Amino acid sequence: MLYLMSRTYVDMSTNYVMTRLAGLSKMLAARDDNERNQFLAQLKQETQRTQAAVTGLVTERKNSYNSAIQKRRAELENFLAKLGGPNADDQAAIEAGQKLLENKL
């Protein structure tokens, strides 16, 4: 899961942020208002395409993350089931601990 999150950060920076910054530098280096307006129009179109691509990437990565979480939860639930699951003594000890903590607060 950590890999997925870090990979998303790297992909976003590499594919989208750096190219946007390069586009801004072209605008700053424009010779006149006409050229600057052309760069601005181009930047606007590219930004809209980038926004759509970023939205798609975020959705894809969110779905991958949720799938990984569900898979891990299932693995943990199976592991706990193999251990015998919770029993009445364990549950009573947990409840007693919670009451003890509530009384101290």
C-alpha distances in whole Angstrom, upper triangle without the diagonal:
4,5,5,6,9,10,11,13,14,15,17,19,20,21,22,23,25,27,28,29,31,33,34,35,37,39,40,42,43,47,48,47,48,45,43,43,42,39,38,39,36,34,34,33,31,29,29,28,25,24,24,22,19,19,19,16,14,15,14,10,11,12,9,7,10,10,7,8,12,11,10,13,15,15,15,18,20,20,21,24,25,25,28,26,28,31,34,35,31,31,34,33,30,32,35,32,31,35,36,33,34,38,37,35
4,5,5,6,8,10,11,12,14,15,17,18,20,21,21,23,25,26,27,29,31,32,33,36,37,38,39,42,45,47,46,46,44,41,42,41,38,37,38,36,33,33,33,30,28,29,28,24,24,25,22,19,20,20,16,15,17,16,12,13,15,12,10,13,14,11,11,15,15,13,16,19,18,18,21,23,22,24,27,27,28,30,29,30,33,36,36,32,33,36,34,31,34,36,33,32,36,36,33,35,38,37,35
4,5,5,6,8,10,10,12,14,15,16,18,19,20,21,24,25,26,28,29,31,32,34,36,36,38,40,44,45,45,45,42,40,41,40,36,36,37,34,31,32,32,28,27,28,26,23,23,23,21,18,20,19,15,15,17,15,11,13,15,12,10,14,14,11,13,17,16,15,18,20,19,20,23,24,24,26,28,29,30,32,31,32,36,39,39,35,36,39,37,34,37,39,36,36,39,40,37,38,42,41,39
4,6,5,6,9,10,10,12,14,15,16,17,18,20,22,23,25,27,28,29,31,33,34,35,37,39,43,44,43,43,40,38,39,38,34,34,34,32,29,30,29,26,25,25,23,20,20,20,17,15,16,15,12,11,13,11,7,9,11,8,7,11,12,10,12,15,15,14,17,19,19,20,23,24,24,26,28,29,30,33,31,33,36,39,40,36,36,39,38,35,37,40,37,36,39,40,37,38,42,41,39
4,5,5,6,9,10,11,13,14,15,16,17,19,21,22,23,25,26,27,29,31,32,33,35,37,41,42,41,41,39,37,37,36,33,32,33,31,28,28,28,25,23,24,23,19,19,19,17,14,15,15,12,10,13,12,8,9,12,10,8,12,14,12,13,16,17,16,18,21,21,21,24,26,26,27,30,31,32,34,32,33,37,39,40,36,36,39,37,34,36,39,36,35,38,39,36,37,40,39,37
4,5,5,6,9,10,11,12,14,15,15,17,19,20,21,23,25,26,27,29,31,32,33,36,39,41,40,40,38,36,36,35,32,31,32,30,27,28,28,25,23,24,23,20,20,21,18,15,17,17,13,13,16,14,11,13,15,13,12,16,17,15,16,20,20,19,21,24,23,24,27,28,28,30,32,33,34,36,35,36,39,42,42,38,38,41,40,37,39,41,38,37,40,41,38,39,42,41,39
4,5,5,6,8,10,10,12,14,14,16,18,19,20,22,24,25,26,28,30,31,33,35,38,40,39,39,36,34,35,34,31,30,31,28,26,27,26,23,22,23,21,18,18,19,16,14,16,15,11,12,14,13,10,12,14,12,12,16,16,15,17,20,20,19,22,24,24,25,28,29,29,31,33,34,35,38,36,37,41,44,44,41,40,44,42,39,41,44,41,40,43,44,41,42,45,44,42
4,5,5,6,9,10,10,11,12,14,16,17,19,21,22,23,25,27,28,29,31,33,37,38,37,37,34,32,33,31,28,28,28,26,23,24,23,20,19,20,18,15,15,15,13,10,12,12,8,8,11,10,7,10,13,11,11,14,16,15,16,19,20,20,22,25,25,26,28,30,30,32,34,35,36,38,36,38,42,44,45,41,40,44,42,39,41,44,41,39,43,44,40,41,45,44,42
4,6,5,6,9,10,10,10,12,15,15,16,19,20,21,23,25,26,27,29,31,35,36,35,36,33,31,31,30,27,26,27,25,22,23,23,20,18,20,19,15,15,17,14,11,14,14,11,10,14,14,11,13,16,15,14,17,19,18,19,22,23,22,25,27,27,28,31,32,32,34,36,37,38,40,38,39,43,45,46,42,42,45,43,40,42,44,41,40,43,44,40,41,45,43,41
4,5,5,6,8,10,10,11,13,15,16,17,19,20,22,24,25,26,28,30,33,35,35,35,32,30,31,30,26,26,27,25,22,23,23,20,19,20,19,15,16,18,15,13,16,16,12,13,16,15,13,15,18,16,16,20,21,20,21,24,25,24,27,29,29,30,33,34,34,36,38,39,40,42,41,42,46,48,48,45,44,47,46,43,45,47,44,43,46,47,43,44,48,46,44
4,5,5,6,8,9,10,12,14,15,16,18,20,21,23,24,26,27,29,33,34,34,33,31,29,29,28,25,25,25,22,20,21,21,17,16,18,16,12,14,15,11,10,13,13,9,11,14,13,11,14,16,15,16,19,20,19,21,24,24,25,27,29,29,30,33,34,35,37,39,40,41,43,41,43,46,49,50,46,45,49,47,44,46,49,46,44,48,48,45,46,50,48,46
4,6,5,5,6,9,10,11,13,15,16,17,19,21,22,23,25,27,31,32,31,31,28,26,27,26,22,22,23,20,17,18,18,15,13,15,14,10,11,13,10,7,11,12,9,9,13,13,11,14,17,16,16,19,21,21,22,25,26,26,28,30,31,32,34,36,36,38,40,41,42,44,42,43,47,49,50,46,46,49,48,44,46,48,46,44,47,48,45,45,49,47,45
4,6,6,5,6,9,10,10,12,14,15,17,19,20,21,23,25,29,30,30,30,27,25,26,25,21,21,23,20,17,19,19,16,14,17,16,12,13,15,13,11,14,15,12,13,17,17,15,17,20,19,19,22,24,23,25,28,28,28,31,33,33,34,37,38,38,40,42,43,44,47,45,46,49,52,52,48,48,51,49,46,48,50,47,45,49,49,46,47,50,48,46
4,6,6,6,8,10,11,12,14,16,17,18,20,22,23,25,28,30,30,30,27,25,26,25,21,22,23,20,17,19,19,15,15,17,16,12,15,16,13,12,16,16,13,15,18,17,16,19,21,20,21,24,25,24,26,29,29,30,32,34,34,35,38,39,39,41,44,44,45,48,46,47,51,54,54,50,50,53,52,48,50,53,50,48,52,52,49,50,53,52,49
4,7,7,7,9,11,12,13,15,17,18,20,21,22,24,28,29,28,28,25,24,24,23,19,20,20,17,15,17,16,12,12,14,12,9,12,13,10,9,13,13,11,13,16,16,15,18,20,19,20,23,24,24,26,29,29,30,32,34,34,36,38,40,40,42,44,45,46,49,47,48,52,54,55,51,51,54,53,49,51,54,51,49,53,53,50,51,54,53,51
4,6,6,6,9,10,11,13,15,16,17,19,21,22,26,27,26,26,23,21,22,20,17,17,18,15,12,14,14,10,9,11,10,7,9,11,9,8,12,13,11,13,16,16,16,18,20,20,21,24,25,25,27,30,30,31,33,35,36,37,39,41,41,43,45,46,47,49,47,49,52,54,55,52,51,54,53,49,51,53,51,49,52,53,49,50,53,52,49
4,6,5,6,9,10,11,13,15,16,17,19,21,24,26,25,25,23,20,21,20,17,17,18,16,13,14,15,12,10,13,13,9,11,14,12,10,14,16,14,14,18,19,18,20,23,22,22,25,27,27,28,31,32,32,34,37,37,38,40,42,42,44,46,47,48,50,48,49,53,55,55,52,51,54,53,49,51,53,50,48,51,52,48,49,52,51,48
4,5,5,6,9,10,11,13,15,16,17,19,23,24,24,25,22,20,21,20,16,17,18,16,13,16,16,13,12,16,15,12,14,17,15,13,17,18,16,18,21,21,20,23,25,25,25,28,30,29,31,34,34,34,37,39,39,40,43,44,44,46,48,49,50,53,51,52,55,58,58,54,54,57,55,52,53,56,53,51,54,54,51,52,55,53,51
4,5,5,6,9,10,11,13,15,16,17,21,22,22,22,19,17,18,17,13,14,15,13,10,13,13,10,10,13,12,10,13,15,13,13,17,18,16,18,21,21,21,24,26,26,26,29,31,31,32,35,36,36,38,40,41,42,44,46,46,48,50,51,52,55,53,54,57,60,60,57,56,59,58,54,56,58,55,54,57,57,54,54,58,56,54
4,5,5,6,9,10,11,13,15,16,20,21,20,20,17,15,16,15,12,12,13,11,8,10,11,8,8,11,11,9,11,14,13,13,16,18,17,18,21,22,22,23,26,26,27,29,31,31,33,35,36,37,39,41,42,43,45,47,47,49,51,52,53,55,53,54,57,60,60,56,56,58,57,54,55,57,55,53,56,56,53,53,56,55,52
4,5,5,6,9,10,11,13,15,18,20,20,20,18,15,17,16,13,13,15,13,10,13,15,12,11,15,15,13,15,18,17,16,19,21,20,20,24,25,24,26,29,29,29,32,33,33,34,37,38,38,40,43,43,44,46,48,48,50,52,54,54,57,54,55,59,61,61,57,57,59,58,55,56,58,55,53,56,57,53,53,57,55,52
4,5,5,7,9,10,11,13,16,18,19,19,16,14,16,15,11,13,15,12,10,13,15,12,12,16,16,14,16,19,18,18,21,22,21,23,26,26,26,28,31,31,31,34,35,35,37,40,40,41,43,45,45,46,49,50,51,52,55,56,57,59,57,58,61,64,64,60,60,62,61,58,59,61,58,57,60,60,56,57,60,59,56
4,5,5,7,9,10,11,15,16,16,16,13,11,13,11,8,9,11,9,6,10,11,9,10,13,14,12,15,18,17,17,20,22,21,23,26,26,26,28,31,31,32,34,36,36,38,40,41,42,44,46,47,48,50,51,52,54,56,57,58,60,58,59,63,65,65,62,61,63,62,59,60,62,60,58,61,61,58,58,61,60,57
4,5,5,6,9,10,14,15,14,15,13,10,12,12,8,9,12,11,8,11,13,12,11,15,16,14,16,19,19,19,21,24,23,24,27,28,28,29,32,33,33,35,37,37,39,41,43,43,45,47,48,48,51,53,53,54,57,58,59,61,59,59,63,65,65,62,61,63,62,58,60,62,59,57,60,60,57,57,60,58,55
4,5,5,6,9,12,14,15,16,13,11,14,14,10,11,14,13,11,14,16,14,15,18,19,17,19,22,22,21,25,26,26,27,30,31,30,32,35,35,35,38,40,40,41,44,45,45,47,49,50,50,53,55,55,56,59,60,61,63,61,61,65,67,67,64,63,66,64,61,62,64,61,59,62,62,59,59,62,60,57
4,5,5,6,10,12,13,13,10,8,11,10,7,9,12,11,10,13,15,13,14,18,18,17,20,23,22,22,25,27,27,28,31,32,32,34,36,36,37,39,41,41,43,45,46,47,49,51,52,52,55,56,57,58,61,62,63,65,63,64,67,69,70,66,65,68,67,63,65,67,64,62,65,65,62,62,65,63,61
4,5,5,9,10,10,11,8,5,8,9,6,7,10,10,9,12,14,14,14,17,18,18,20,23,23,23,25,27,27,28,31,32,32,34,37,37,38,40,42,42,43,46,47,48,50,52,53,53,56,57,58,59,62,63,64,66,63,64,68,70,70,67,66,68,67,63,65,67,64,62,65,65,61,61,65,63,60
4,6,9,10,11,13,10,8,11,12,9,10,14,14,12,15,18,17,17,20,22,21,22,25,25,25,28,30,29,30,33,35,34,36,39,39,39,42,44,44,45,48,49,49,51,53,54,55,57,59,59,60,63,64,65,67,65,65,69,71,71,67,66,69,67,64,65,67,64,62,65,65,61,62,64,63,60
4,6,9,11,12,9,8,12,12,10,12,15,15,14,17,19,18,19,22,23,22,24,27,27,27,30,32,31,32,36,36,36,38,41,41,41,44,46,46,47,50,51,51,53,55,56,57,59,61,61,63,65,66,67,69,67,68,71,73,74,70,69,72,70,67,68,70,67,65,68,68,64,65,68,66,63
4,6,8,9,6,5,9,9,8,10,13,13,13,16,18,18,19,22,23,22,25,27,27,28,30,32,32,33,36,37,37,39,42,42,43,45,47,47,49,51,52,53,55,57,57,58,61,62,63,64,67,68,69,71,69,69,73,75,75,72,71,73,72,69,70,72,69,67,70,70,66,67,70,68,65
4,7,8,7,7,11,11,11,13,16,16,17,19,21,21,22,25,26,26,28,31,31,31,34,36,36,37,40,41,41,43,45,46,46,49,51,51,52,55,56,56,58,61,61,62,64,66,67,68,70,72,73,75,72,73,77,79,79,75,74,77,76,72,73,76,73,70,73,74,70,70,73,71,68
4,6,5,6,9,10,11,12,14,16,16,18,20,21,22,25,26,26,28,31,31,32,34,36,36,37,40,41,42,43,46,47,47,49,51,52,53,55,57,57,59,61,62,63,65,67,68,69,71,73,73,75,73,74,77,79,80,76,75,78,76,73,74,76,73,71,73,74,70,70,73,72,68
4,5,5,6,9,10,10,12,14,15,16,18,20,20,22,24,25,26,29,30,30,32,34,35,36,38,40,40,42,44,45,46,48,50,51,52,54,55,56,58,60,61,62,64,66,66,68,70,71,72,74,72,72,76,77,78,74,73,76,75,71,72,74,71,69,72,72,69,68,71,70,67
4,5,5,6,9,10,11,12,14,15,17,18,20,21,23,24,26,28,29,30,32,34,34,36,38,39,40,42,44,45,46,48,50,50,52,54,55,56,58,60,61,62,64,66,66,68,70,71,72,74,72,73,76,78,79,75,74,77,76,72,73,75,73,70,73,74,70,70,73,72,68
4,5,5,6,9,10,11,12,14,16,16,18,20,21,22,24,26,27,28,30,32,32,34,36,37,38,40,42,43,43,46,47,48,49,52,53,54,56,58,59,60,62,63,64,66,68,69,70,72,70,71,74,76,77,73,72,75,74,70,71,74,71,69,72,72,69,68,72,70,67
4,5,5,6,9,10,10,12,14,15,16,18,20,20,22,24,25,26,28,30,30,31,34,35,36,37,40,41,41,43,45,46,47,50,51,52,53,55,56,57,59,61,62,63,65,67,68,70,67,68,72,73,74,71,69,72,71,67,68,71,68,65,68,69,65,65,68,67,64
4,5,5,6,9,10,10,12,14,15,17,19,19,21,23,24,25,27,29,30,31,33,35,35,37,39,40,41,43,45,46,47,49,50,51,53,55,56,57,59,61,62,63,65,67,68,69,67,68,71,73,74,70,69,72,71,67,68,70,68,65,68,69,65,65,68,67,64
4,5,5,6,8,10,11,12,14,16,17,18,20,22,23,24,26,28,28,30,32,33,34,36,38,39,40,42,44,45,46,48,49,50,52,54,55,56,58,60,61,62,64,66,67,69,66,67,71,73,74,70,69,72,71,67,68,71,68,66,69,70,66,66,69,68,65
4,5,5,6,8,10,10,12,14,15,16,18,20,21,21,24,25,26,27,30,31,32,33,36,36,37,39,41,42,43,45,47,48,49,51,52,53,55,57,58,59,61,63,64,66,64,65,68,70,71,67,66,69,68,64,66,68,65,63,66,67,63,63,66,65,62
4,5,5,6,9,10,10,12,14,15,16,19,20,20,22,24,25,26,28,30,31,32,34,35,36,38,40,41,42,44,46,47,48,50,51,52,54,56,57,58,60,62,63,65,62,63,66,68,69,66,64,67,66,62,63,66,63,61,64,64,61,61,64,63,59
4,5,5,6,9,10,11,13,14,15,17,19,20,21,23,24,26,27,29,30,32,34,35,36,38,39,41,42,44,45,46,48,50,51,52,54,56,57,58,60,62,63,65,62,63,67,68,69,66,65,67,67,63,64,67,64,62,64,65,62,62,65,64,61
4,5,5,6,8,10,11,12,14,16,17,18,20,21,22,24,26,27,28,30,32,33,34,36,38,39,40,42,43,44,46,48,49,50,52,54,55,56,58,60,61,63,61,62,65,67,68,65,64,66,66,62,63,66,63,61,64,65,61,61,65,64,61
4,6,5,6,9,10,10,12,14,15,16,18,20,20,22,24,25,26,28,30,31,32,34,35,36,38,40,41,42,44,46,47,48,50,52,52,54,56,57,59,60,58,59,62,64,65,62,61,63,63,59,60,63,60,58,61,61,58,58,61,60,57
4,6,5,6,9,10,10,13,14,15,17,19,20,21,23,24,25,27,29,30,31,33,35,36,37,39,40,42,43,45,46,47,49,51,52,53,55,57,58,60,57,58,61,63,64,61,59,62,62,58,59,62,59,57,59,60,57,57,60,59,56
4,5,5,6,9,10,11,13,14,16,17,19,20,22,23,25,26,28,29,30,32,34,35,36,38,39,41,42,44,45,47,48,50,51,53,54,56,57,59,57,58,61,63,64,61,60,63,62,58,59,62,60,57,60,62,58,58,61,61,58
4,5,5,6,8,10,10,12,14,15,16,18,20,21,22,24,26,27,28,30,31,32,34,36,37,38,40,42,43,44,46,48,49,50,52,54,55,57,54,56,59,61,62,59,58,61,60,56,58,60,58,56,59,60,56,56,60,59,56
4,5,5,6,9,10,10,12,14,15,16,18,20,21,22,24,25,26,28,30,31,32,34,36,37,38,40,41,42,44,46,47,48,50,52,53,55,52,53,57,59,60,56,55,58,57,54,55,57,55,53,56,57,53,53,57,56,53
4,5,5,6,9,10,11,13,14,15,17,19,20,21,23,25,26,27,29,30,32,33,35,36,37,39,41,42,43,45,47,48,49,51,53,54,52,53,56,58,59,56,54,57,57,53,54,57,55,52,55,57,53,53,56,56,53
4,5,5,6,9,10,11,12,14,16,17,18,20,21,23,24,26,27,29,30,32,33,35,36,38,39,41,42,44,45,47,48,50,51,53,51,52,56,58,59,55,54,57,57,53,54,57,55,53,56,57,54,54,57,57,54
4,5,5,6,8,10,10,12,14,15,16,18,20,21,22,24,26,27,28,30,31,32,34,36,37,38,40,42,43,44,46,48,49,51,48,50,53,55,57,53,52,55,54,51,52,55,52,50,53,54,51,51,55,54,51
4,5,5,6,9,10,10,12,14,15,16,18,20,21,22,24,26,27,28,30,31,33,34,36,37,39,40,42,43,45,46,48,49,47,48,51,53,54,51,50,53,52,48,50,52,50,48,51,52,49,48,52,51,48
4,6,5,6,9,10,11,12,14,15,17,18,20,21,23,24,26,27,29,30,32,33,35,36,37,39,41,42,43,45,47,48,46,47,51,53,54,51,49,52,52,49,50,53,50,48,51,53,49,49,53,52,50
4,5,5,6,9,10,11,12,14,15,16,18,20,21,22,24,26,27,29,30,32,33,35,36,38,39,41,42,44,45,47,45,46,50,52,53,50,49,52,51,48,49,52,50,48,51,52,49,49,53,52,50
4,5,5,6,9,10,10,12,14,15,16,18,20,21,22,24,25,27,28,30,31,33,34,36,37,38,40,42,43,45,43,44,47,49,51,47,46,49,48,45,46,49,47,45,48,49,46,46,49,49,46
4,5,5,6,9,10,10,12,14,15,16,18,20,21,22,24,26,27,29,30,31,33,35,36,37,39,41,42,43,41,42,46,48,49,46,44,47,47,43,45,47,45,43,46,48,44,44,48,48,45
4,5,5,6,9,10,11,12,14,15,17,18,20,21,23,24,26,27,29,30,32,33,35,36,37,39,41,42,40,42,45,47,49,45,44,48,47,44,45,48,46,44,47,49,46,46,49,49,47
4,5,5,6,8,10,10,12,14,15,16,18,20,21,22,24,26,27,28,30,32,33,34,36,38,39,41,39,40,44,46,47,44,43,46,46,42,44,47,44,43,46,47,44,44,48,48,45
4,5,5,6,9,10,10,12,14,15,16,18,20,21,22,24,26,27,28,30,31,33,34,36,37,39,37,38,41,43,45,41,40,43,43,39,41,44,41,39,42,44,41,41,45,44,42
4,6,5,6,9,10,11,12,14,15,16,18,20,21,23,24,26,27,29,30,31,33,35,36,38,35,36,40,42,44,40,39,42,42,39,40,43,41,39,42,44,41,41,45,44,42
4,5,5,6,9,10,11,12,14,15,17,18,20,21,23,25,26,27,29,30,32,33,35,37,34,36,40,42,44,40,39,43,42,39,41,44,42,40,43,45,42,42,46,46,44
4,5,5,6,9,10,10,12,14,15,16,18,20,21,22,24,26,27,28,30,32,33,35,33,34,38,40,42,38,37,41,40,37,38,41,39,37,41,42,39,40,44,43,41
4,5,5,6,9,10,10,12,14,15,16,18,20,21,22,24,26,27,28,30,32,33,31,32,36,38,39,36,35,38,38,34,36,39,37,35,38,39,37,37,41,40,38
4,5,5,6,9,10,11,12,14,15,17,18,20,21,23,24,26,27,29,30,32,29,31,35,37,39,35,34,38,38,34,36,39,37,35,39,40,38,38,42,42,40
4,6,5,6,9,10,11,12,14,15,17,18,20,21,23,24,26,27,29,31,29,30,34,37,38,35,34,38,37,34,36,39,37,36,39,40,38,39,42,42,40
4,5,5,6,9,10,11,12,14,15,17,18,20,21,22,24,26,27,29,27,28,32,34,36,32,31,35,34,31,33,36,34,32,36,37,34,35,39,38,37
4,5,5,6,9,10,11,12,14,15,16,18,20,21,22,24,26,27,25,26,30,32,34,30,29,33,33,29,31,34,32,31,34,36,33,34,37,37,36
4,5,5,6,9,10,11,12,14,15,17,18,20,21,23,25,26,24,26,30,32,34,31,30,34,33,30,32,35,34,32,36,37,35,36,40,40,38
4,5,5,6,9,10,11,12,14,15,16,18,20,21,23,25,23,25,29,31,33,29,29,32,32,29,31,34,32,31,35,36,34,35,38,38,37
4,5,5,6,9,10,11,12,14,15,16,18,20,21,23,21,22,26,28,30,26,26,29,29,26,28,31,29,27,31,32,30,31,35,35,33
4,5,5,6,9,10,10,12,14,15,16,18,20,21,19,21,24,27,29,26,25,29,29,26,27,31,29,28,31,33,31,32,36,36,34
4,5,5,6,9,10,11,12,14,15,17,19,20,19,21,25,28,29,26,26,30,29,27,29,32,31,30,33,35,33,34,38,38,37
4,5,5,6,9,10,10,12,14,15,17,19,17,19,23,26,27,24,24,27,27,24,27,29,28,27,31,32,30,31,35,35,34
4,5,5,6,9,10,10,12,14,15,17,14,16,20,23,24,21,21,24,24,21,23,27,25,24,28,29,28,29,32,32,32
4,5,5,6,9,10,10,12,14,15,14,16,20,23,24,22,21,25,25,23,25,28,27,26,30,31,30,31,35,35,35
4,5,5,6,9,10,11,13,15,14,16,20,23,24,21,22,26,25,23,26,29,27,27,31,32,31,32,35,36,35
4,5,5,6,8,10,11,13,11,13,17,20,21,18,18,22,22,19,22,25,23,23,27,28,27,29,32,32,32
4,5,5,6,9,10,11,9,11,15,18,19,17,17,21,21,19,21,24,23,23,26,28,27,28,31,32,32
4,5,5,6,9,10,9,13,16,19,21,18,19,23,23,21,24,26,26,26,29,31,30,31,34,35,35
4,5,5,6,9,9,12,15,19,20,17,18,22,21,20,23,25,24,25,28,29,28,30,33,34,34
4,5,5,7,5,8,12,15,16,13,14,18,18,16,19,22,21,21,25,26,25,27,30,31,31
4,5,5,5,8,11,15,16,14,15,19,19,18,21,23,23,24,26,28,28,29,32,33,33
4,5,7,11,13,17,18,16,17,21,21,20,23,25,25,26,29,30,30,32,34,35,36
4,6,9,11,14,15,13,15,18,18,17,20,22,22,23,26,27,27,29,32,32,33
4,7,8,12,13,11,13,16,17,17,19,21,21,23,25,26,27,29,31,32,33
4,7,10,12,10,11,14,15,14,16,19,19,20,22,24,24,26,28,29,30
4,7,8,6,7,10,11,11,13,15,16,16,19,20,21,22,25,26,27
4,6,5,6,9,10,11,12,14,16,17,19,20,21,23,25,26,28
4,5,5,6,9,10,11,12,14,15,16,18,20,21,23,25,26
4,5,5,6,9,10,11,12,14,15,16,18,20,21,23,25
4,5,5,6,9,10,11,12,14,15,17,18,20,21,23
4,5,5,6,9,10,11,12,14,15,17,18,20,21
4,5,5,6,9,10,11,12,14,15,17,19,20
4,5,5,6,9,10,10,12,14,15,17,19
4,5,5,6,9,10,11,12,14,16,17
4,5,5,6,9,10,10,12,14,16
4,5,5,6,9,10,11,13,15
4,5,5,6,9,10,11,13
4,5,5,6,9,10,11
4,5,5,6,9,10
4,5,5,6,9
4,5,5,6
4,5,5
4,6
4
